[in-house]
Amino acid sequence: MRVLDLDALSPDQVDEAVEAAMPGAPALVGVTRVQPAESAGPLLEALTCTLVAVPGLTDRDLPRTCVAVPDLDRAVAALRGTAESSPYATLALVGLLRLTAGAGVADGLVAESLAYSMLLAGPEFLAWRERTPRRAVPPGDEPVRLSRVGDTLRVVLSRPDRHNAFDRGIRDGLVEAMRLCELDDSITAVELSGAGRSFSSGGDLDEFGTTPNVAAAHLIRLRQSAGYAVHRVADRVRAVVHGSCIGAGIEVPAFASRLDASDDARFQLPELRMGLVPGAGGTVSITRRIGRWRTAYLALLAEPVSVTTALAWGLVDSRV
């Protein structure tokens, strides 16, 4: 990761920075202690993201290319720590976001799955898997519960003892629920929520990497994409999230036309620290909501952000 002090760049260096943001380039993070001028737009768009430290300034006062931070040094250290721990995954993410930001949903999901599958065979994920022992996954009787009230289909993730960790059962149950909605025109609304203390803590870590054939994993991910299933009926889907919304726990509901969150909701993309990129559709769904720059920041930060931040970015639509 390279850090560019935008306050010290000469006009020639600005042009060089824009040219440096080419395919295969490292993450280029701008930092500034003044509110960016409109004329800086092309440079900010070329960078991975820009951190702005101006007292009293919030994300609502900034373009989507920027993130307001209280402490530049601390913010840079957090992003650099992630990038240095997983340089291959970081490079893959930077290039992937540039692609998915301009691609259609289906094409974006193909690109994301290819990158994710490639990294499953990479040294960073294998090292994470080696130091993260698996535990037996208890079977769930009904990982996704469906009920109907009038014209509304209620879809509830139901593995509360595991914070609704996104396993095969939840994935397949969601796909089936959205297909039901797609086939039944009398369902005019879908409400997606989670039981227990969290909406979803993300992919079940005890299932990660259990398919040794990464090409087969890519094909399964595309055929059984819960995110794409939600996207296909998104105009009827309202997601209501709470507690931990990690990885797939925000990537999938972000496809819904409306995403509401409780005050205790926290949003996190931790995949880079595992040597991966988001793999449940987040480089498509989240990018379409908040732009590739804040998506890159969220992934490089790899720490939870509050519902207040999510509202300011447009990641969620309202509090409930």
ABEGO torsion letter per residue (X at the ends): XBBBBAAABBAAAAAAAAAABBBGBBBBBBBBABBBBAAAAAAAAABABBBBBBBGBBAAABBAABBBBABAAAAAAAAAAAAAABAAAAAAAAAAAAAAAABBAAAAAAAAAAAAAAAAABAAAAAAAAABBBBBBBBBABABBBBBBEABBBBBBBBAAAGGBBBAAAAAAAAAAAAAAAABAABABBBBBBBEABABAEBBAAABGABABAAAAAAAAAAABAAAAAAAAAAABBBBBBEBBBEAAAAAAAABABBBBBAABBBBBAAAAAGBBBAAGAAAAAAAAAEAAAAAAAAAAGBBBBAAAAAAAGABABBX
